[in-house]
Amino acid sequence: MSSIFDKLLVKGKHVCPSWVCFTFDNPLRKIFHDPGKIVAPYIRPGAMVVDIGPGKGYFTIPMCQLVGGEGRVIAVDIQEQMLKSIQRRAAAAGVAESLTTHLSMPNDFGLAVQADFVLAFWMVHEVPESGQFFTNVKAIMKSEAIFLIAEPLFHVTEGRFNNTLRTAQEMGFKIVAHPKISFSYAAALVL
Ligand SMILES: C[S@@+](CC[C@H](N)C(=O)[O-])C[C@H]1O[C@@H](n2cnc3c(N)ncnc32)[C@H](O)[C@@H]1O
């Protein structure tokens, strides 16, 4: 059964439209989604980071600041307009040199990198096939990398999140933590 969020905002679409992502992305969000608490513990200067489904770049820009000039954040999205708005924001924040944007296919990133940290925040419920998604994520992770996944609890049931984690485990991931993230189910995964 579709949620109120589906009915009022997304209207049954599987992929978050640009204007809905805009509503997530405002200064007030930092009160409950502080990048300094959610992603900073996993990111060192010089790191290679992949932000899958970055939307308007709420986490991408602070992650560019965290990796610094020697590191790189690759923002991977299937919607070009999201990537364009991240490029504008990175330029305004003075971190464009740490950013790469990459237009992806829904079932294939088409990306050949080895990341230290991968983020999939409030996006896994939008992918067409989660088994293929986790296989694709594995292919872009260093053996010691961390993959942080968070799903919105107003849109994804606990049962569905547990199924997603089961699929991840079937694809070779291990759950190492369940970080507390407001309005979210979350897990840190390793290979
Ligand atoms: C709800 S938004 C989340 C945005 C961001 N992570 C945040 O927390 O603000 C979901 C994003 O995932 C992207 N997306 C959906 N399916 C995708 C896929 N298969 N591969 C890459 N990005 C995808 C959408 O285009 C959208 O930008």
The ligand as a Tripos MOL2 file, in Angstrom:
@<TRIPOS>MOLECULE
LIG
   27    29     1     0     0
SMALL
NO_CHARGES

@<TRIPOS>ATOM
      1 C1         15.2210   11.0140   -2.1520 C.3       1 LIG1
      2 S1         16.5780   11.5610   -3.1250 S.3       1 LIG1
      3 C2         17.8620   11.5200   -1.8930 C.3       1 LIG1
      4 C3         18.8340   12.6280   -2.0320 C.3       1 LIG1
      5 C4         20.0090   12.7110   -1.0750 C.3       1 LIG1
      6 N1         20.7330   11.4600   -0.8840 N.3       1 LIG1
      7 C5         19.6110   13.3140    0.2340 C.2       1 LIG1
      8 O1         19.6820   12.6260    1.2690 O.co2     1 LIG1
      9 O2         19.2570   14.4930    0.2250 O.co2     1 LIG1
     10 C6         16.9600   10.1280   -4.1070 C.3       1 LIG1
     11 C7         17.9790   10.3780   -5.2160 C.3       1 LIG1
     12 O3         18.3770    9.1070   -5.7600 O.3       1 LIG1
     13 C8         18.4600    9.2110   -7.1690 C.3       1 LIG1
     14 N2         18.3110    7.8620   -7.7370 N.ar      1 LIG1
     15 C9         17.1830    7.1100   -7.8110 C.ar      1 LIG1
     16 N3         17.4460    5.9140   -8.3600 N.ar      1 LIG1
     17 C10        18.7710    5.8990   -8.6330 C.ar      1 LIG1
     18 C11        19.6630    4.9270   -9.2040 C.ar      1 LIG1
     19 N4         19.2190    3.7470   -9.6060 N.pl3     1 LIG1
     20 N5         20.9830    5.2430   -9.3220 N.ar      1 LIG1
     21 C12        21.4470    6.4690   -8.9210 C.ar      1 LIG1
     22 N6         20.6430    7.4240   -8.3770 N.ar      1 LIG1
     23 C13        19.3370    7.1480   -8.2360 C.ar      1 LIG1
     24 C14        17.3180   10.1660   -7.5170 C.3       1 LIG1
     25 O4         17.4830   10.7270   -8.7950 O.3       1 LIG1
     26 C15        17.4600   11.1970   -6.3720 C.3       1 LIG1
     27 O5         18.4100   12.1880   -6.6910 O.3       1 LIG1
@<TRIPOS>BOND
     1     1     2 1
     2     2     3 1
     3     2    10 1
     4     3     4 1
     5     4     5 1
     6     5     6 1
     7     5     7 1
     8     7     8 2
     9     7     9 1
    10    10    11 1
    11    11    12 1
    12    11    26 1
    13    12    13 1
    14    13    14 1
    15    13    24 1
    16    14    15 ar
    17    14    23 ar
    18    15    16 ar
    19    16    17 ar
    20    17    18 ar
    21    17    23 ar
    22    18    19 1
    23    18    20 ar
    24    20    21 ar
    25    21    22 ar
    26    22    23 ar
    27    24    25 1
    28    24    26 1
    29    26    27 1
@<TRIPOS>SUBSTRUCTURE
     1 LIG1         1 GROUP 0 **** ****
